[in-house]
Amino acid sequence: MNFSLPDFCRKWSCRGYMSAGAAMVTVVLGLSLAPAEARKYPAPLDLFGFGPPRPRGTVHPARIPAKIPLPRPRPEDAPKEVAKPALGRPAAEEKPVADKPAGPAAPPEKQASACRLALTEEIAIAPSIPDIHGPGGCGGEDLVRLEAIVLPDKRKVQVKPAAILRCGMASALADWVRSDVAPLAASLGSTISDLDNFDSFECRGRNRIVGAMLSEHGRANALDVRAFKLANGQSIGLTDRTVPRELRERVLHSVCSRFSTVLGPGSDWYHEDHIHLDLMQRRNDYRICQWNVWDPLPQVAPLLPAERPEEAPPREVAAKSDAKPDARSEEIKEGAEQGDAAKSGAPAGATQAPRKPATKKRR
């Protein structure tokens, strides 16, 4: 069999093989004709680094500094440096405790108000309590629990039960008891020992009416007082009508000069058995003082008739004397009739005509 390239190319396409062969011949000729300096550098396709290493460029002598500058020596009078722990390694005292997990940061301490600083234990036993924030603005800040009031002679007036109040209201009550109530009790020959707290803080509307405006009790700014007790056991009720009127009027003048709102008997039927005191702030410093000091109740007449005295005549004789009036009574009766006749202008002995009842005209 005879084979020839034209016959082979005619039967099989030789274009791809001829182009690949031409490319290989071109690469071999290019490498053989390249200068010797070019062979020192690796080929751009030397991915595995089998070629010779690339030479480093030479440094120009003018670029090298003649002398490297050194830092100045430390002066002798300079303070000595304290050795610092290496970065990333905390000191022994700063090592975190692994057993105790780190909790949330404590909130900053709240500074005491001027009222809190002034209300010391020499004036009242009133420890501070946390702020109260209830629904509808109920509660308040700077609250205390008023347990007792300390008199100038170091005696304590117990507040029963302890009242939850704002510091300003507690301070006003302490001044009232120390300056007004204590001298009043001394005038009665005793000292005050207890203060009857009928109601203090309570989150509610006025007069406990649903939907009413928030009461000052809901703001911890009010106190209801019924009475105060003396050391000799006597109880002075502020609305008790058996208590002398002058004593109750002295209490009325003292509270109305200190508190912005005073409600008692006569204001409404909600305050007939106690006195309401608060420090509500109003426009133009407007105050309300509604407390009627009633007079003592009249003495009730006995239900049974008095016993018949022994010197009284028998009942039969007394009944006859009532049936026959004496001559003296008849003369008094006739004189009264003549006087009435003279006033009316009619002659004596004349009978007057009966008068018709007056009728009222309609409008």
C-alpha atoms as a printed R data frame, in Angstrom:
    type eleno elety resid chain resno        x      y       z
1   ATOM     1    CA   MET     A     1    0.000  0.000   0.000
2   ATOM     2    CA   ASN     A     2    1.270  3.460  -0.917
3   ATOM     3    CA   PHE     A     3    0.663  6.333   1.493
4   ATOM     4    CA   SER     A     4    1.176  9.954   0.619
5   ATOM     5    CA   LEU     A     5    0.548 13.192   2.511
6   ATOM     6    CA   PRO     A     6   -1.836 14.624  -0.099
7   ATOM     7    CA   ASP     A     7   -3.889 11.482  -0.001
8   ATOM     8    CA   PHE     A     8   -3.902 11.445   3.801
9   ATOM     9    CA   CYS     A     9   -4.949 15.102   4.017
10  ATOM    10    CA   ARG     A    10   -7.591 14.512   1.425
11  ATOM    11    CA   LYS     A    11   -9.077 11.719   3.473
12  ATOM    12    CA   TRP     A    12   -8.443 13.210   6.890
13  ATOM    13    CA   SER     A    13   -8.330 16.885   7.738
14  ATOM    14    CA   CYS     A    14   -4.792 18.064   8.596
15  ATOM    15    CA   ARG     A    15   -5.447 21.684   9.389
16  ATOM    16    CA   GLY     A    16   -5.381 21.318  13.210
17  ATOM    17    CA   TYR     A    17   -2.265 19.196  13.233
18  ATOM    18    CA   MET     A    18   -0.447 21.512  10.887
19  ATOM    19    CA   SER     A    19   -1.287 24.627  13.005
20  ATOM    20    CA   ALA     A    20   -0.080 22.963  16.259
21  ATOM    21    CA   GLY     A    21    3.131 21.903  14.630
22  ATOM    22    CA   ALA     A    22    3.770 25.372  13.271
23  ATOM    23    CA   ALA     A    23    3.332 26.853  16.752
24  ATOM    24    CA   MET     A    24    5.812 24.435  18.319
25  ATOM    25    CA   VAL     A    25    8.382 25.216  15.674
26  ATOM    26    CA   THR     A    26    7.960 28.957  16.337
27  ATOM    27    CA   VAL     A    27    8.512 28.528  20.117
28  ATOM    28    CA   VAL     A    28   11.687 26.458  19.631
29  ATOM    29    CA   LEU     A    29   13.151 28.977  17.225
30  ATOM    30    CA   GLY     A    30   12.350 31.875  19.569
31  ATOM    31    CA   LEU     A    31   14.108 30.226  22.529
32  ATOM    32    CA   SER     A    32   17.179 29.415  20.474
33  ATOM    33    CA   LEU     A    33   17.476 32.930  19.148
34  ATOM    34    CA   ALA     A    34   16.864 34.706  22.564
35  ATOM    35    CA   PRO     A    35   19.952 36.362  24.137
36  ATOM    36    CA   ALA     A    36   21.744 34.754  27.029
37  ATOM    37    CA   GLU     A    37   20.640 37.461  29.503
38  ATOM    38    CA   ALA     A    38   17.016 36.580  28.942
39  ATOM    39    CA   ARG     A    39   17.634 32.965  29.951
40  ATOM    40    CA   LYS     A    40   18.596 34.089  33.521
41  ATOM    41    CA   TYR     A    41   14.947 34.934  34.352
42  ATOM    42    CA   PRO     A    42   12.356 32.252  34.742
43  ATOM    43    CA   ALA     A    43    9.731 31.815  32.144
44  ATOM    44    CA   PRO     A    44    6.427 33.506  32.792
45  ATOM    45    CA   LEU     A    45    4.819 30.066  32.885
46  ATOM    46    CA   ASP     A    46    7.247 28.643  35.466
47  ATOM    47    CA   LEU     A    47    4.533 27.858  37.989
48  ATOM    48    CA   PHE     A    48    6.511 25.325  40.035
49  ATOM    49    CA   GLY     A    49    9.800 27.269  40.274
50  ATOM    50    CA   PHE     A    50   12.032 24.813  38.450
51  ATOM    51    CA   GLY     A    51   13.824 27.595  36.570
52  ATOM    52    CA   PRO     A    52   16.891 29.445  37.860
53  ATOM    53    CA   PRO     A    53   16.294 32.117  40.590
54  ATOM    54    CA   ARG     A    54   15.703 35.695  39.581
55  ATOM    55    CA   PRO     A    55   18.633 37.917  40.512
56  ATOM    56    CA   ARG     A    56   18.021 40.816  42.941
57  ATOM    57    CA   GLY     A    57   18.496 44.358  41.787
58  ATOM    58    CA   THR     A    58   21.548 46.247  42.980
59  ATOM    59    CA   VAL     A    59   21.150 49.091  45.463
60  ATOM    60    CA   HIS     A    60   22.517 52.434  44.436
61  ATOM    61    CA   PRO     A    61   25.187 53.646  46.892
62  ATOM    62    CA   ALA     A    62   23.714 57.155  46.993
63  ATOM    63    CA   ARG     A    63   20.508 55.826  48.588
64  ATOM    64    CA   ILE     A    64   22.265 54.321  51.670
65  ATOM    65    CA   PRO     A    65   22.406 56.879  54.559
66  ATOM    66    CA   ALA     A    66   25.887 57.623  55.775
67  ATOM    67    CA   LYS     A    67   24.855 57.397  59.530
68  ATOM    68    CA   ILE     A    68   21.637 56.196  61.156
69  ATOM    69    CA   PRO     A    69   20.490 58.747  63.880
70  ATOM    70    CA   LEU     A    70   20.178 57.307  67.408
71  ATOM    71    CA   PRO     A    71   17.753 58.559  70.162
72  ATOM    72    CA   ARG     A    72   19.103 60.962  72.760
73  ATOM    73    CA   PRO     A    73   20.105 59.532  76.126
74  ATOM    74    CA   ARG     A    74   17.535 59.788  78.987
75  ATOM    75    CA   PRO     A    75   18.301 62.697  81.326
76  ATOM    76    CA   GLU     A    76   19.212 61.867  84.901
77  ATOM    77    CA   ASP     A    77   16.496 64.030  86.468
78  ATOM    78    CA   ALA     A    78   13.719 62.322  84.492
79  ATOM    79    CA   PRO     A    79   11.157 60.352  86.602
80  ATOM    80    CA   LYS     A    80   11.534 56.657  86.624
81  ATOM    81    CA   GLU     A    81    9.064 54.661  84.578
82  ATOM    82    CA   VAL     A    82    6.763 52.202  86.273
83  ATOM    83    CA   ALA     A    83    6.896 48.782  84.784
84  ATOM    84    CA   LYS     A    84    3.722 48.062  82.887
85  ATOM    85    CA   PRO     A    85    2.320 44.595  82.402
86  ATOM    86    CA   ALA     A    86    2.743 43.094  79.015
87  ATOM    87    CA   LEU     A    87   -0.064 43.637  76.546
88  ATOM    88    CA   GLY     A    88   -2.549 40.834  76.537
89  ATOM    89    CA   ARG     A    89   -1.524 39.642  80.007
90  ATOM    90    CA   PRO     A    90   -3.486 41.306  82.844
91  ATOM    91    CA   ALA     A    91   -1.789 41.894  86.152
92  ATOM    92    CA   ALA     A    92   -2.337 39.536  89.060
93  ATOM    93    CA   GLU     A    93   -4.794 41.854  90.780
94  ATOM    94    CA   GLU     A    94   -6.709 42.470  87.545
95  ATOM    95    CA   LYS     A    95   -7.290 38.842  86.695
96  ATOM    96    CA   PRO     A    96  -10.992 38.181  86.209
97  ATOM    97    CA   VAL     A    97  -12.594 35.774  88.627
98  ATOM    98    CA   ALA     A    98  -13.645 32.732  86.669
99  ATOM    99    CA   ASP     A    99  -15.963 31.337  89.356
100 ATOM   100    CA   LYS     A   100  -18.168 34.456  89.728
101 ATOM   101    CA   PRO     A   101  -19.853 35.618  86.489
102 ATOM   102    CA   ALA     A   102  -19.873 39.326  85.812
103 ATOM   103    CA   GLY     A   103  -23.358 40.731  86.585
104 ATOM   104    CA   PRO     A   104  -25.050 43.864  85.238
105 ATOM   105    CA   ALA     A   105  -23.543 47.176  86.195
106 ATOM   106    CA   ALA     A   106  -25.045 48.694  89.348
107 ATOM   107    CA   PRO     A   107  -27.194 51.805  88.726
108 ATOM   108    CA   PRO     A   108  -25.705 55.083  89.937
109 ATOM   109    CA   GLU     A   109  -26.736 56.102  93.444
110 ATOM   110    CA   LYS     A   110  -29.496 58.716  93.556
111 ATOM   111    CA   GLN     A   111  -28.505 61.910  95.307
112 ATOM   112    CA   ALA     A   112  -30.569 62.843  98.351
113 ATOM   113    CA   SER     A   113  -32.848 65.868  98.010
114 ATOM   114    CA   ALA     A   114  -32.656 68.956 100.197
115 ATOM   115    CA   CYS     A   115  -35.818 67.854 102.019
116 ATOM   116    CA   ARG     A   116  -34.344 64.435 102.692
117 ATOM   117    CA   LEU     A   117  -31.179 65.989 104.117
118 ATOM   118    CA   ALA     A   118  -33.216 68.329 106.352
119 ATOM   119    CA   LEU     A   119  -35.569 65.617 107.660
120 ATOM   120    CA   THR     A   120  -33.100 64.068 110.088
121 ATOM   121    CA   GLU     A   121  -33.701 61.613 112.923
122 ATOM   122    CA   GLU     A   122  -33.839 64.531 115.361
123 ATOM   123    CA   ILE     A   123  -37.099 65.641 113.698
124 ATOM   124    CA   ALA     A   124  -38.791 62.439 112.527
125 ATOM   125    CA   ILE     A   125  -38.207 58.720 112.105
126 ATOM   126    CA   ALA     A   126  -38.860 58.535 108.369
127 ATOM   127    CA   PRO     A   127  -36.705 56.103 106.359
128 ATOM   128    CA   SER     A   128  -36.629 56.552 102.596
129 ATOM   129    CA   ILE     A   129  -38.396 54.055 100.352
130 ATOM   130    CA   PRO     A   130  -38.073 53.398  96.583
131 ATOM   131    CA   ASP     A   131  -40.008 55.533  94.129
132 ATOM   132    CA   ILE     A   132  -43.501 54.379  93.167
133 ATOM   133    CA   HIS     A   133  -44.700 54.647  89.551
134 ATOM   134    CA   GLY     A   134  -48.264 53.384  89.251
135 ATOM   135    CA   PRO     A   135  -50.950 53.638  86.562
136 ATOM   136    CA   GLY     A   136  -52.349 57.046  85.700
137 ATOM   137    CA   GLY     A   137  -49.523 58.991  87.321
138 ATOM   138    CA   CYS     A   138  -50.094 57.307  90.683
139 ATOM   139    CA   GLY     A   139  -47.149 57.330  93.089
140 ATOM   140    CA   GLY     A   140  -44.248 59.722  93.321
141 ATOM   141    CA   GLU     A   141  -40.574 60.218  94.050
142 ATOM   142    CA   ASP     A   142  -38.615 61.107  97.163
143 ATOM   143    CA   LEU     A   143  -40.960 59.035  99.351
144 ATOM   144    CA   VAL     A   144  -40.572 58.239 103.052
145 ATOM   145    CA   ARG     A   145  -42.329 56.029 105.572
146 ATOM   146    CA   LEU     A   146  -43.241 58.322 108.468
147 ATOM   147    CA   GLU     A   147  -43.146 56.154 111.587
148 ATOM   148    CA   ALA     A   148  -42.758 58.706 114.388
149 ATOM   149    CA   ILE     A   149  -42.253 62.410 115.026
150 ATOM   150    CA   VAL     A   150  -39.584 63.470 117.504
151 ATOM   151    CA   LEU     A   151  -40.578 66.359 119.784
152 ATOM   152    CA   PRO     A   152  -38.084 69.012 120.912
153 ATOM   153    CA   ASP     A   153  -37.806 67.225 124.294
154 ATOM   154    CA   LYS     A   154  -36.778 63.986 122.483
155 ATOM   155    CA   ARG     A   155  -40.148 62.312 123.042
156 ATOM   156    CA   LYS     A   156  -41.584 60.399 120.112
157 ATOM   157    CA   VAL     A   157  -45.108 60.695 118.732
158 ATOM   158    CA   GLN     A   158  -45.993 57.428 117.031
159 ATOM   159    CA   VAL     A   159  -47.876 57.618 113.709
160 ATOM   160    CA   LYS     A   160  -50.294 54.679 113.759
161 ATOM   161    CA   PRO     A   161  -50.129 53.135 111.268
162 ATOM   162    CA   ALA     A   162  -46.979 54.421 109.556
163 ATOM   163    CA   ALA     A   163  -47.781 56.781 106.687
164 ATOM   164    CA   ILE     A   164  -46.321 56.606 103.157
165 ATOM   165    CA   LEU     A   165  -45.805 60.242 102.154
166 ATOM   166    CA   ARG     A   166  -43.653 62.509 100.090
167 ATOM   167    CA   CYS     A   167  -40.785 64.055 101.947
168 ATOM   168    CA   GLY     A   168  -42.323 67.549 101.779
169 ATOM   169    CA   MET     A   169  -45.636 66.374 103.239
170 ATOM   170    CA   ALA     A   170  -43.900 64.419 106.002
171 ATOM   171    CA   SER     A   171  -41.803 67.464 106.892
172 ATOM   172    CA   ALA     A   172  -44.925 69.685 107.087
173 ATOM   173    CA   LEU     A   173  -46.670 67.193 109.388
174 ATOM   174    CA   ALA     A   174  -43.635 67.011 111.655
175 ATOM   175    CA   ASP     A   175  -43.505 70.803 111.967
176 ATOM   176    CA   TRP     A   176  -47.260 70.945 112.716
177 ATOM   177    CA   VAL     A   177  -47.050 68.366 115.502
178 ATOM   178    CA   ARG     A   178  -43.880 69.824 117.002
179 ATOM   179    CA   SER     A   179  -44.941 73.485 116.889
180 ATOM   180    CA   ASP     A   180  -48.759 73.439 117.296
181 ATOM   181    CA   VAL     A   181  -50.098 70.141 118.617
182 ATOM   182    CA   ALA     A   182  -47.467 69.617 121.308
183 ATOM   183    CA   PRO     A   183  -48.161 73.022 122.993
184 ATOM   184    CA   LEU     A   184  -51.898 72.324 122.692
185 ATOM   185    CA   ALA     A   185  -51.485 69.037 124.550
186 ATOM   186    CA   ALA     A   186  -49.346 70.770 127.177
187 ATOM   187    CA   SER     A   187  -52.196 73.219 127.845
188 ATOM   188    CA   LEU     A   188  -54.358 70.191 128.686
189 ATOM   189    CA   GLY     A   189  -51.859 69.028 131.276
190 ATOM   190    CA   SER     A   190  -50.335 66.176 129.258
191 ATOM   191    CA   THR     A   191  -48.218 65.377 126.185
192 ATOM   192    CA   ILE     A   192  -49.174 63.935 122.806
193 ATOM   193    CA   SER     A   193  -48.197 60.305 122.326
194 ATOM   194    CA   ASP     A   194  -49.955 59.014 119.154
195 ATOM   195    CA   LEU     A   195  -51.316 60.433 115.906
196 ATOM   196    CA   ASP     A   196  -54.254 58.570 114.362
197 ATOM   197    CA   ASN     A   197  -53.540 58.018 110.666
198 ATOM   198    CA   PHE     A   198  -56.864 57.320 108.954
199 ATOM   199    CA   ASP     A   199  -55.402 57.156 105.403
200 ATOM   200    CA   SER     A   200  -52.174 58.142 103.636
201 ATOM   201    CA   PHE     A   201  -50.964 56.785 100.259
202 ATOM   202    CA   GLU     A   202  -53.602 54.994  98.228
203 ATOM   203    CA   CYS     A   203  -53.752 54.822  94.441
204 ATOM   204    CA   ARG     A   204  -57.341 55.952  93.883
205 ATOM   205    CA   GLY     A   205  -59.542 58.774  92.629
206 ATOM   206    CA   ARG     A   206  -61.015 61.528  94.739
207 ATOM   207    CA   ASN     A   207  -63.456 60.260  97.379
208 ATOM   208    CA   ARG     A   208  -62.899 56.741  95.946
209 ATOM   209    CA   ILE     A   209  -65.166 57.491  92.977
210 ATOM   210    CA   VAL     A   210  -64.415 55.413  89.881
211 ATOM   211    CA   GLY     A   211  -63.222 57.618  87.017
212 ATOM   212    CA   ALA     A   212  -62.710 60.676  89.202
213 ATOM   213    CA   MET     A   213  -59.590 62.843  89.137
214 ATOM   214    CA   LEU     A   214  -56.552 61.369  90.856
215 ATOM   215    CA   SER     A   215  -56.620 62.164  94.560
216 ATOM   216    CA   GLU     A   216  -53.673 63.661  96.397
217 ATOM   217    CA   HIS     A   217  -53.634 60.395  98.327
218 ATOM   218    CA   GLY     A   218  -52.651 58.740  95.035
219 ATOM   219    CA   ARG     A   219  -49.672 61.102  94.833
220 ATOM   220    CA   ALA     A   220  -48.633 60.388  98.446
221 ATOM   221    CA   ASN     A   221  -49.256 64.045  99.206
222 ATOM   222    CA   ALA     A   222  -52.152 63.836 101.694
223 ATOM   223    CA   LEU     A   223  -53.021 62.500 105.148
224 ATOM   224    CA   ASP     A   224  -56.375 61.953 106.873
225 ATOM   225    CA   VAL     A   225  -56.302 62.550 110.633
226 ATOM   226    CA   ARG     A   226  -59.081 61.535 113.015
227 ATOM   227    CA   ALA     A   227  -57.618 62.170 116.458
228 ATOM   228    CA   PHE     A   228  -54.476 62.377 118.553
229 ATOM   229    CA   LYS     A   229  -53.921 60.551 121.792
230 ATOM   230    CA   LEU     A   230  -52.397 61.999 124.952
231 ATOM   231    CA   ALA     A   231  -50.000 60.327 127.345
232 ATOM   232    CA   ASN     A   232  -52.689 60.194 130.057
233 ATOM   233    CA   GLY     A   233  -54.877 58.019 127.823
234 ATOM   234    CA   GLN     A   234  -57.244 60.763 126.670
235 ATOM   235    CA   SER     A   235  -58.161 60.806 122.979
236 ATOM   236    CA   ILE     A   236  -58.910 64.157 121.305
237 ATOM   237    CA   GLY     A   237  -61.193 63.616 118.319
238 ATOM   238    CA   LEU     A   238  -60.972 66.456 115.829
239 ATOM   239    CA   THR     A   239  -64.612 65.995 114.739
240 ATOM   240    CA   ASP     A   240  -65.963 64.966 118.144
241 ATOM   241    CA   ARG     A   241  -68.636 67.489 119.227
242 ATOM   242    CA   THR     A   242  -68.087 66.609 122.871
243 ATOM   243    CA   VAL     A   243  -64.590 68.093 122.679
244 ATOM   244    CA   PRO     A   244  -64.567 71.783 123.653
245 ATOM   245    CA   ARG     A   245  -65.176 74.077 120.730
246 ATOM   246    CA   GLU     A   246  -62.212 76.323 121.534
247 ATOM   247    CA   LEU     A   247  -59.840 73.372 121.344
248 ATOM   248    CA   ARG     A   248  -61.113 72.324 117.925
249 ATOM   249    CA   GLU     A   249  -60.933 75.895 116.641
250 ATOM   250    CA   ARG     A   250  -57.261 76.106 117.650
251 ATOM   251    CA   VAL     A   251  -56.561 72.997 115.592
252 ATOM   252    CA   LEU     A   252  -58.537 74.478 112.676
253 ATOM   253    CA   HIS     A   253  -56.479 77.693 112.608
254 ATOM   254    CA   SER     A   254  -53.192 75.788 112.859
255 ATOM   255    CA   VAL     A   255  -53.847 73.385 109.955
256 ATOM   256    CA   CYS     A   256  -55.335 76.036 107.655
257 ATOM   257    CA   SER     A   257  -52.193 78.160 108.029
258 ATOM   258    CA   ARG     A   258  -49.859 75.273 107.134
259 ATOM   259    CA   PHE     A   259  -51.610 73.125 104.494
260 ATOM   260    CA   SER     A   260  -53.065 74.151 101.138
261 ATOM   261    CA   THR     A   261  -56.160 71.938 101.466
262 ATOM   262    CA   VAL     A   262  -58.174 71.281 104.644
263 ATOM   263    CA   LEU     A   263  -61.484 69.390 104.399
264 ATOM   264    CA   GLY     A   264  -63.637 68.467 107.383
265 ATOM   265    CA   PRO     A   265  -67.273 68.445 108.505
266 ATOM   266    CA   GLY     A   266  -69.387 70.717 106.349
267 ATOM   267    CA   SER     A   267  -67.244 70.368 103.200
268 ATOM   268    CA   ASP     A   268  -68.957 67.188 101.969
269 ATOM   269    CA   TRP     A   269  -70.304 64.074 103.612
270 ATOM   270    CA   TYR     A   270  -67.067 62.200 102.789
271 ATOM   271    CA   HIS     A   271  -65.175 64.106 105.520
272 ATOM   272    CA   GLU     A   272  -67.618 64.135 108.423
273 ATOM   273    CA   ASP     A   273  -65.512 61.867 110.668
274 ATOM   274    CA   HIS     A   274  -61.943 62.978 109.833
275 ATOM   275    CA   ILE     A   275  -59.828 65.892 108.622
276 ATOM   276    CA   HIS     A   276  -58.127 65.783 105.202
277 ATOM   277    CA   LEU     A   277  -54.766 67.570 104.882
278 ATOM   278    CA   ASP     A   278  -52.631 67.917 101.727
279 ATOM   279    CA   LEU     A   279  -50.125 70.190 100.005
280 ATOM   280    CA   MET     A   280  -51.704 70.425  96.558
281 ATOM   281    CA   GLN     A   281  -50.179 73.206  94.459
282 ATOM   282    CA   ARG     A   282  -52.685 75.503  92.753
283 ATOM   283    CA   ARG     A   283  -52.483 78.603  90.634
284 ATOM   284    CA   ASN     A   284  -51.656 81.787  92.548
285 ATOM   285    CA   ASP     A   285  -51.092 79.723  95.712
286 ATOM   286    CA   TYR     A   286  -54.860 79.252  96.131
287 ATOM   287    CA   ARG     A   287  -55.887 77.479  99.368
288 ATOM   288    CA   ILE     A   288  -59.033 75.637 100.482
289 ATOM   289    CA   CYS     A   289  -60.095 75.515 104.152
290 ATOM   290    CA   GLN     A   290  -63.553 73.969 104.608
291 ATOM   291    CA   TRP     A   291  -64.137 72.766 108.155
292 ATOM   292    CA   ASN     A   292  -67.187 73.752 110.194
293 ATOM   293    CA   VAL     A   293  -66.583 73.429 113.920
294 ATOM   294    CA   TRP     A   294  -70.016 72.386 115.133
295 ATOM   295    CA   ASP     A   295  -71.392 73.326 118.531
296 ATOM   296    CA   PRO     A   296  -71.799 70.620 121.187
297 ATOM   297    CA   LEU     A   297  -74.925 68.514 120.836
298 ATOM   298    CA   PRO     A   298  -77.914 69.555 123.021
299 ATOM   299    CA   GLN     A   299  -78.721 67.414 126.020
300 ATOM   300    CA   VAL     A   300  -81.507 64.950 125.321
301 ATOM   301    CA   ALA     A   301  -84.585 65.125 127.597
302 ATOM   302    CA   PRO     A   302  -85.212 62.051 129.775
303 ATOM   303    CA   LEU     A   303  -87.525 59.490 128.239
304 ATOM   304    CA   LEU     A   304  -89.405 58.669 131.522
305 ATOM   305    CA   PRO     A   305  -91.357 61.234 133.561
306 ATOM   306    CA   ALA     A   306  -90.004 62.353 136.877
307 ATOM   307    CA   GLU     A   307  -91.237 60.620 140.025
308 ATOM   308    CA   ARG     A   308  -94.242 62.177 141.870
309 ATOM   309    CA   PRO     A   309  -93.094 64.063 144.943
310 ATOM   310    CA   GLU     A   310  -94.381 62.895 148.317
311 ATOM   311    CA   GLU     A   311  -95.804 66.286 149.341
312 ATOM   312    CA   ALA     A   312  -98.057 66.452 146.265
313 ATOM   313    CA   PRO     A   313 -101.862 66.293 146.920
314 ATOM   314    CA   PRO     A   314 -103.826 63.177 146.034
315 ATOM   315    CA   ARG     A   315 -104.658 62.765 142.356
316 ATOM   316    CA   GLU     A   316 -108.444 63.228 142.952
317 ATOM   317    CA   VAL     A   317 -107.986 66.610 144.636
318 ATOM   318    CA   ALA     A   318 -105.566 67.732 141.942
319 ATOM   319    CA   ALA     A   319 -108.044 66.753 139.209
320 ATOM   320    CA   LYS     A   320 -110.883 68.770 140.840
321 ATOM   321    CA   SER     A   321 -108.715 71.848 141.177
322 ATOM   322    CA   ASP     A   322 -107.832 71.654 137.492
323 ATOM   323    CA   ALA     A   323 -111.537 71.425 136.544
324 ATOM   324    CA   LYS     A   324 -112.607 74.562 138.619
325 ATOM   325    CA   PRO     A   325 -110.389 77.523 137.860
326 ATOM   326    CA   ASP     A   326 -110.067 80.037 140.642
327 ATOM   327    CA   ALA     A   327 -111.352 83.627 140.520
328 ATOM   328    CA   ARG     A   328 -107.922 84.998 139.957
329 ATOM   329    CA   SER     A   329 -107.474 83.087 136.707
330 ATOM   330    CA   GLU     A   330 -110.901 84.299 135.494
331 ATOM   331    CA   GLU     A   331 -109.931 87.925 136.135
332 ATOM   332    CA   ILE     A   332 -106.704 87.460 134.186
333 ATOM   333    CA   LYS     A   333 -108.640 85.950 131.305
334 ATOM   334    CA   GLU     A   334 -111.178 88.804 131.198
335 ATOM   335    CA   GLY     A   335 -108.383 91.408 131.297
336 ATOM   336    CA   ALA     A   336 -106.703 89.754 128.353
337 ATOM   337    CA   GLU     A   337 -109.948 89.841 126.328
338 ATOM   338    CA   GLN     A   338 -110.476 93.551 127.080
339 ATOM   339    CA   GLY     A   339 -106.923 94.337 126.003
340 ATOM   340    CA   ASP     A   340 -107.408 92.582 122.707
341 ATOM   341    CA   ALA     A   341 -110.641 94.440 122.093
342 ATOM   342    CA   ALA     A   342 -109.006 97.809 122.777
343 ATOM   343    CA   LYS     A   343 -106.289 97.098 120.275
344 ATOM   344    CA   SER     A   344 -108.771 96.130 117.594
345 ATOM   345    CA   GLY     A   345 -111.091 99.140 118.278
346 ATOM   346    CA   ALA     A   346 -114.152 96.995 118.991
347 ATOM   347    CA   PRO     A   347 -116.303 97.516 122.114
348 ATOM   348    CA   ALA     A   348 -115.704 95.296 125.051
349 ATOM   349    CA   GLY     A   349 -117.754 92.101 125.009
350 ATOM   350    CA   ALA     A   350 -118.319 92.218 121.264
351 ATOM   351    CA   THR     A   351 -117.465 89.130 119.379
352 ATOM   352    CA   GLN     A   352 -115.246 89.398 116.358
353 ATOM   353    CA   ALA     A   353 -116.192 87.803 113.061
354 ATOM   354    CA   PRO     A   354 -114.046 84.906 111.965
355 ATOM   355    CA   ARG     A   355 -111.325 85.821 109.480
356 ATOM   356    CA   LYS     A   356 -111.105 84.221 106.080
357 ATOM   357    CA   PRO     A   357 -107.840 82.532 105.203
358 ATOM   358    CA   ALA     A   358 -105.688 84.548 102.831
359 ATOM   359    CA   THR     A   359 -105.536 83.219  99.303
360 ATOM   360    CA   LYS     A   360 -102.394 83.345  97.194
361 ATOM   361    CA   LYS     A   361 -102.636 84.662  93.661
362 ATOM   362    CA   ARG     A   362 -101.278 82.594  90.880
363 ATOM   363    CA   ARG     A   363  -98.525 83.988  88.624
